[in-house]
Amino acid sequence: MRASRFFISTLKEAPSDAEIVSHQLMMRAGMIKRLGSGIYTYMPTGLRIIRKVENIIREEMNKAGAIELLMPLVQPAELWQETGRWDKMGPELMRVKDRHGREFAIQPTSEEVVTDVVRSELKSYRQLPINFYHIQTKFRDERRPRFGLMRGREFTMKDAYSFDRDVEGMQKSYATMFEAYTKIFTRFGLKFRAVAADNGAIGGTGSHEFHVIASTGEDALVYCPTSSYAANIEAAEALASGERAAPTQELTKTSTPGKTKCEAVAELLDIPLQHHVKSIALTVEAEGKKTYFLLLLRADHELNEIKVNKVPGLKEFRFSTEAEIGEAYGTVPGYLGPINTKLPVTVVADRTVANMADFVCGANEADYHYVGANWGRDCAEPLVADLRNVVEGDPSPDGKGVLAIERGIEVGHVFQLGTAYSEAMGATFLDEAGKPAPLQMGCYGIGVTRILGAAIEQNFDDKGIVWPDAIAPFELVLCPMGLDRSEMVREHTEQLYADLQAAGIDVIVDDRGLRPGAMFADWELIGVPHRIVIGERGLKEGNLEYQGRRDEAATSVPVDGMVAFIKGKLGK
Amino acid sequence: MRASRFFISTLKEAPSDAEIVSHQLMMRAGMIKRLGSGIYTYMPTGLRIIRKVENIIREEMNKAGAIELLMPLVQPAELWQETGRWDKMGPELMRVKDRHGREFAIQPTSEEVVTDVVRSELKSYRQLPINFYHIQTKFRDERRPRFGLMRGREFTMKDAYSFDRDVEGMQKSYATMFEAYTKIFTRFGLKFRAVAADNGAIGGTGSHEFHVIASTGEDALVYCPTSSYAANIEAAEALASGERAAPTQELTKTSTPGKTKCEAVAELLDIPLQHHVKSIALTVEAEGKKTYFLLLLRADHELNEIKVNKVPGLKEFRFSTEAEIGEAYGTVPGYLGPINTKLPVTVVADRTVANMADFVCGANEADYHYVGANWGRDCAEPLVADLRNVVEGDPSPDGKGVLAIERGIEVGHVFQLGTAYSEAMGATFLDEAGKPAPLQMGCYGIGVTRILGAAIEQNFDDKGIVWPDAIAPFELVLCPMGLDRSEMVREHTEQLYADLQAAGIDVIVDDRGLRPGAMFADWELIGVPHRIVIGERGLKEGNLEYQGRRDEAATSVPVDGMVAFIKGKLGK
């Protein structure tokens, strides 16, 4: 490519609505252009990256035996009604009526359509397993689109759907996709981590997320550096730390006037925060009747609501109101505890709390806390459950070390769906006995356009983006010095350009005639990972200057050896 | 590709709603699957063809200097309001509201968005010319979607937009695109014709359509076999045939009771139809005042309403009502003519009619016609205009022969738009003097998915589709006989498959284990252009059987020479 025949448009400053680095740099590098809230034109440089991402995905999906098709963007409401998602999905499902008043969804994903294809096309177990995928524009009408391509409304996604005859087959298909995803993210040249995830609303029996590691990531990833354990914070199991000691203190009601937060009580009493218990009052209403639950966490731990949902009886909990707290505990928020509640409440202690002795908790009386509280002695033994987010240093659930936490950006997700969709839509196959059975389904997504944002969040410096070779808009840029006045530079540039292209290198030559400073700044901002400077001074000594995007200084390389040198750098 | 890892699903019968051959064959061959009216899933075989079509387009667009980007599907109404198309376009523009009630269009084309990109990105004449294109899903809410991919609602289009500093530049960009289109359609391996077109509602100064030639085509294409003249029927200029002779007959009012059609009058009077004149009464209303026009055509010719629109004063015509005919001509429909009208009307004669002598026309009196009518003698000389469709044998407008007509399917269109969009949207650049000037624009479309339908309408037989090599889903199919029982067949198949792949041939091996008849029928229906049969009998003599899709019989080819033979067939 010649820069003079390409479109490069860089900015000194990012627009003010670009809050995060990747959004700022993509705008400044001219890779995307905002058309509306969460809707972007992919400019030529950005599109080149998207195509490289798509091609790597496509190659690995094909190698893994998945078959590409292309499902429509505009999908009839009737299909979405069959699975109930037409009603279940909120306003993020973009709905549209045609000229005859018939309703359609603009696809956010394609479970319904692929299940519809399969229920009419697949008849026999002999056609299984099968995995269909497409790479297609998606629309999700986000309440608050932001962060550029990270949380846009219109975006590109690869979504794949596997169909199997039984659970074992589905798990095999799932494992194949897991492996393909690992290859895909490895080929991108990004640091990533696959973590076990909670299946959440989509149902099914197993799921993993693939995250690009970045300190700016929205998600906390839990892993064990000495084993293969990894899960997102929602799914990571928190074990108790330590064992319960015998009581050594008397239960003492202590005045803590105005101290409603554990941190304030700890400071007042000069007792470390780890000895305090935080009480969270919940209400569950069913058939007009209220039941009260009191959750207990160590004061320095965080509640995990997804785990709370899994405690028997707490699927539909809400936080208690002040009036309810008064009724159940006879006090005001800030002074609750498991001892001497006004009404009987179900006390659920986090595993760590259940192992505590001589702890501090609210006294169910305004301006008072108990010190030296102990299970069994001062109140009944509580129900015990995993209620909290893990923290660094917690024991790994696999018993093979302690947990660490890092931040990530979710770019892929694999799900074992089971028969949720196939049963709702009557997608069956005939087994060997000629009997119809529902298809076992898996689904597998990669956020194609989101990869760009995530890759940048992981790879940038104060000059701009630093693309990994595999997904860079160009692998290499040639920067000739004084192209308009030096015949020698011109000739060597053309020759090198031709030789590099012949060697299969994706090279752009900057023939725009800019000053060196402006030229270098553009390519550093855009993030092309390799650069060759062609200047008369070097040429007279038979040399060119090579500099990697992360290199501190340039390296002199003989003209004759440059193509081989670059091939070496690119591993080609 | 191995057929066992691909998805092939053929049908004996097409669904009853498939009216035309290409729709029937695409459904039977399992290339598309209907999701809703005018909305199709592109199944794996169909998608392969689409990708090949897209890649050829992309390569040639890039070679011609156009730059690919990707504009959004969901576009804010505000942009469409700037050009007035939000109101001008009818219900075929699919409109949607987001969760905040803001209005959007699902793009049918992208003139507004590209002009918006350009008005903020292009500043100087130095950045011109530039040509941006994208290949993207489009939606047009057709009143009556039909013919499969030929007139669908959701479809894929390549649309390109050129921007120039002046008309001369625009015409050059246009010529470059015309040439690129010629290369693209040539590479598809389709018989096609570029014809001059009327610019119609879109405005501007010049346009051509690219048609795939097919006897089933909706459009009539006019061309001169002995010159380069070609135009669509709407735009082809109809010259007068012959010169006006001197009158030889007296004007005679003749009784023609009940004969309101020229054909009936001709039969009654035994005068050839070519001597009759057909009268068409028009009304133009402006500021509450009605003006009457009488158009005259030779009885065997057809009115061309687009040409009528261009006659001064007739931009906003309608056909006269019976009451208006009574008022202006004093008679009823079927007996109108230019002689002795009741009110003065403007008579506009087609060029051919203006050259007629001794003609038959209505007498402006029920049940009577004039025979032997002559211009100048019996009524005033008429205004003369080109009002009709050309017919085979008409003189070519370039004076280099006579015209022929064939049928075509429009698959591409190039337009000189001028400044219509740039002026409406304030898209200017600074010229050398630093003065802002509106950009001169061109636009260029190719209906990607429509190409599939058009290619099939041109290339099929009673067994199925016959794809040209360049856009076939696979170039070649290997059909091994008895793969499960012959070690010799298995080994040769694997070796040949590997050798063909290494030679860069897009080959599929049918390892499904079907009977030969069923196997051959599938590939003939799908339309793979080349086939090799691998059987024990031939192998024992060192031969394989080759058959081209249009060949009547197979050819024996030595095993060792087969790869070279196929490369020869494919011109590789």
Boltz contact constraints between the chains, C-beta under 6 A:
constraints:
  - contact:
      token1: [A, 5]
      token2: [B, 65]
      max_distance: 6.0
  - contact:
      token1: [A, 7]
      token2: [B, 67]
      max_distance: 6.0
  - contact:
      token1: [A, 9]
      token2: [B, 121]
      max_distance: 6.0
  - contact:
      token1: [A, 35]
      token2: [B, 72]
      max_distance: 6.0
  - contact:
      token1: [A, 36]
      token2: [B, 76]
      max_distance: 6.0
  - contact:
      token1: [A, 39]
      token2: [B, 72]
      max_distance: 6.0
  - contact:
      token1: [A, 41]
      token2: [B, 71]
      max_distance: 6.0
  - contact:
      token1: [A, 41]
      token2: [B, 117]
      max_distance: 6.0
  - contact:
      token1: [A, 42]
      token2: [B, 70]
      max_distance: 6.0
  - contact:
      token1: [A, 43]
      token2: [B, 69]
      max_distance: 6.0
  - contact:
      token1: [A, 44]
      token2: [B, 67]
      max_distance: 6.0
  - contact:
      token1: [A, 44]
      token2: [B, 69]
      max_distance: 6.0
  - contact:
      token1: [A, 47]
      token2: [B, 68]
      max_distance: 6.0
  - contact:
      token1: [A, 47]
      token2: [B, 69]
      max_distance: 6.0
  - contact:
      token1: [A, 47]
      token2: [B, 70]
      max_distance: 6.0
  - contact:
      token1: [A, 65]
      token2: [B, 5]
      max_distance: 6.0
  - contact:
      token1: [A, 67]
      token2: [B, 7]
      max_distance: 6.0
  - contact:
      token1: [A, 67]
      token2: [B, 44]
      max_distance: 6.0
  - contact:
      token1: [A, 68]
      token2: [B, 47]
      max_distance: 6.0
  - contact:
      token1: [A, 69]
      token2: [B, 43]
      max_distance: 6.0
  - contact:
      token1: [A, 69]
      token2: [B, 44]
      max_distance: 6.0
  - contact:
      token1: [A, 69]
      token2: [B, 47]
      max_distance: 6.0
  - contact:
      token1: [A, 70]
      token2: [B, 42]
      max_distance: 6.0
  - contact:
      token1: [A, 70]
      token2: [B, 47]
      max_distance: 6.0
  - contact:
      token1: [A, 71]
      token2: [B, 41]
      max_distance: 6.0
  - contact:
      token1: [A, 72]
      token2: [B, 35]
      max_distance: 6.0
  - contact:
      token1: [A, 72]
      token2: [B, 39]
      max_distance: 6.0
  - contact:
      token1: [A, 72]
      token2: [B, 154]
      max_distance: 6.0
  - contact:
      token1: [A, 73]
      token2: [B, 137]
      max_distance: 6.0
  - contact:
      token1: [A, 74]
      token2: [B, 154]
      max_distance: 6.0
  - contact:
      token1: [A, 76]
      token2: [B, 36]
      max_distance: 6.0
  - contact:
      token1: [A, 91]
      token2: [B, 99]
      max_distance: 6.0
  - contact:
      token1: [A, 96]
      token2: [B, 96]
      max_distance: 6.0
  - contact:
      token1: [A, 98]
      token2: [B, 141]
      max_distance: 6.0
  - contact:
      token1: [A, 99]
      token2: [B, 91]
      max_distance: 6.0
  - contact:
      token1: [A, 99]
      token2: [B, 141]
      max_distance: 6.0
  - contact:
      token1: [A, 117]
      token2: [B, 33]
      max_distance: 6.0
  - contact:
      token1: [A, 117]
      token2: [B, 41]
      max_distance: 6.0
  - contact:
      token1: [A, 121]
      token2: [B, 9]
      max_distance: 6.0
  - contact:
      token1: [A, 137]
      token2: [B, 73]
      max_distance: 6.0
  - contact:
      token1: [A, 141]
      token2: [B, 98]
      max_distance: 6.0
  - contact:
      token1: [A, 141]
      token2: [B, 99]
      max_distance: 6.0
  - contact:
      token1: [A, 154]
      token2: [B, 72]
      max_distance: 6.0
  - contact:
      token1: [A, 154]
      token2: [B, 74]
      max_distance: 6.0
